Amino acid sequence: CRSILRVNRNHALANYAMGSLQAASGAAVLAEDSLRRSLAAVRSPNALNDLAWLLQERGEYGEAERLAREASGIAPDLAQAWDTLGVILAKAGGADAARMDEAGQAFRKALTIDGNAPMIVLHMAGLHAARGRNHEARSLVKPLQENRGKLSKEARKELDRVADSLRTR
């Protein structure tokens, strides 16, 4: 990536790859810059989705939602884009039932595309828990708990958070 970027600082794929590596290492500011450079060259659904995810992590839901919608519009079969949109809508929706319903629709679309993606299942479980649909949430959490060793550290933390919220109900 670096060699390509020395020759062409605005190379879409090299900036996308660099942004992905930077995001994975926790360098969110650098990742955002690289992903924006990538998107300035090519509106890639993966780069759109990754930038939307970074922005929602910072609470910048408006732009994140626009980017996730663009990604899912360009690539309607990209499960991660629907999942990202669902997460954004759930976080930004608060008590707005219509936004929470739309979040559920986005997660269902993602699960239709990739029903075996544990993070999408976990996000759907979190939405059910937040809406007081404890039975539905527990039915999704249980298989994840049985396979927790296969989950990333981040996913295990989120699983524990959702499971703990269900214990208090």
Salt bridges, closest charged atoms under 4 A:
GLU32 OE2 - ARG36 NE 2.87
GLU32 OE1 - ARG58 NH1 2.62
ASP33 OD2 - ARG37 NE 3.24
GLU60 OE2 - ARG58 NH2 2.94
GLU63 OE2 - ARG36 NH1 2.86
GLU65 OE2 - ARG69 NH2 2.87
GLU65 OE1 - ARG99 NH2 2.72
GLU70 OE1 - ARG43 NH2 2.82
ASP83 OD1 - HIS123 ND1 2.70
ASP101 OD1 - ARG131 NH1 2.71
GLU102 OE2 - ARG69 NH2 2.58
GLU158 OE2 - HIS123 NE2 3.62
GLU158 OE2 - ARG161 NH2 3.85
ASP160 OD1 - ARG148 NH1 2.81
ASP164 OD1 - ARG167 NH1 2.21
